[in-house]
């Protein structure tokens, strides 16, 4: 099995490694990384974690029962903060909408722009970029279809952890009074609709699957999250288990469950994948099978 990533830098190396290790654990099979370019730091970290790789600069690492090869070509990769192939914050907002509703590609770019809350120029730029990267295919009428949904989902997971989540993060909180999270969770569920926020993270996964006993939550707010925190009797804490994130676009809610204020399972799935936690492994699989797999099959 293999995984493909464009550029792996010192900034993104740890995110990529966590993702690959979790994927290996889920598949119970070793993954081989194929990359366009690997930085010096990325190579060091990949070797330290015994992740085999090859890139277009000639760097290669194999360490298995069949062979041991380590070729390192120096000074061929210079890290850049901006690259034409990088997926930006606004690109990820468009990708999210595509993964949630693949049929929206048949609509106008204006409708897609409205859903992602970006400009039509950003939509067209994103579609062209995804086409060049092989995630989309252009039809005779000029419209696109998703041809590699699973790979685009993987890119979304990586982009969420690497770019989107840090931009959306508003603050981390803990209950003012010491309480079991089960008691706090009931209050969050009860207050979500009247305070106009959506529930994600472990609590969102628990609601979506009826399987997990959650120990925390990610709350996606549209309005002033500090006022919501006061209403919920929460206080700021870097070690808190209740995280506030900013909603983005107009499609963050899960459309088919109006009784509970949960975010779309794509966001829940990305949050669970970020954790790289064995306790969440079965829940992550359930979220995928129950909510995402069908979208992949119908893309």
Secondary structure, 3 states (H helix, E strand, C coil): CEEEEEEECCCCHHHHHHHHHHHHHHHCCCCEEEEEEECHHHHHHHHHCCCCEEECCCCEEEECCCCEEEECCCCCCCCCCCCCCCCCHHHHHHHHHHHHCHHHHHCCHHHHHHHHCCCHHHHHHHHHHHHHCCCEEECCCCCEEECCHHHHHHHHHHHHHHHHHHHHEEEEEEECCCCCHHHHHHHHHHHCCCCCEEEEHHHHHHHHHCCCCCCCEEEEECCCHHHHHHHCCEEECCCCCEEEEECCCCCCECCCCCCCCEECHHHHHHHHHHHCCHHHHHHHHHHHHHHHHHHHHHC
